[in-house]
Amino acid sequence: MSGTKEKLARNWLIKANRDLLSARELAEADIPLLDTAAYHCQQAAEKAIKAFLLFHDVRFEKTHDIEVLILQAIDINPDFRSCHEAASILTPFAVEFRYPGNDMEPEADEYGDAFEVAAGVYQFVLQKLPAVVHP
């Protein structure tokens, strides 16, 4: 594996971790911004899975659909089947609260679930990648 690819996969993981940190900060602010926090949860999982795919030389399309990315990851490691539920929980947060609509932001428990699932996906991906690409 080239050093450039290692660095790029690590950078995707760094961005994923920063999305998790951002989600937590936004949710715990004096004025919680759960809509944006939930979006960052989705982004964290998406970027972590993209890091896994990149590490394994799998081209991925420009998508926020975590289900699509997980299907690609399953081709490399069937353990990713355990992430199907995460995809259904997180994917809607890519767009659901980003624009005005009937619901302006998720309920606190919805955000909490999203954060827990996103952090789980991030940790799962770290376990599936060698330490050399860990942030």
Secondary structure, DSSP 8 states (H G I E B T S, - for coil): --HHHHHHHHHHHHHHHHHHHHHHHHHHSSS--HHHHHHHHHHHHHHHHHHHHHHTT----S---HHHHHHHHHHH-GGGGGGHHHHHHHGGGGTTTTS-SS-SS--HHHHHHHHHHHHHHHHHHHHHS-GGG--
